[in-house]
Amino acid sequence: MKKIIYFFLLGLTIPSFLLAEEFDRKVPSSHIKAECDATEADERGPFGIVYQEGELTHDFLVMTGVYFDTCKELERKITALKKKYRYLILQGSGKTLYATNNYYWRWKSIRTVDRKKCLSYFVHDCE
């Protein structure tokens, strides 16, 4: 989880022109894990989604601190979506390479394949 904190802070300094690359794929929900690294004592903390694609790991991070209640709520809702749907659409932007098999993205949204349900930290990412 220390990697998430590091890249959360790094993400605050990424210039917008580097955010051109997009991730928008239908992925098996069993390969997705939501991670809230905030504690009740924290006002805000990092939130991310890890998608494992074979040996390649994609980490999708919210590039701002997330309030504890919101962080835990996102984690619960994504876990519920994973249980109900076999595939989900994961969206992100601004790929950054970390090590050989690890990419970091700014998390945009996670949606059902029929696009009827969408979760995101920022409301406009689900429009």
C-alpha positions, 0 to 999 in steps of 0.5 A: 500500500506504500506504493499507492501513497507514493504514486498518489503524491506523484500523481499530483505533480503529473502534467495534464499533457501526460494524461492523454492515454486512456484505459477503457476495457471490459475486464473480468471482475474476479481480477479487480480489487478495490483498496481503501488505505484510509483509517478512521483516524485519517481525515483523507486517505488513498483509494485505488483499484488493482486490476491484474492482467496476467503478469501485468498489474494496472493500478487505478488511483484517485489522485486526491485524498478520499474521505474515510467514509467515501473511501470505504463506501467505494470499496463496498460498492465495487465489491458488490458489483464484482459479486453481481457481475462477471465482467465490468468496464474499467476506465482510467487515463494517464498511464505511468510505467512503474517497474516492468509489469506495473502501470498506474492510471488516474481512475475514472470509473467502473461500470457494468457492461450494460452501462446502467450502473457506474461508480466514480469518485468524480460525478462527471466521470460517469456521464 
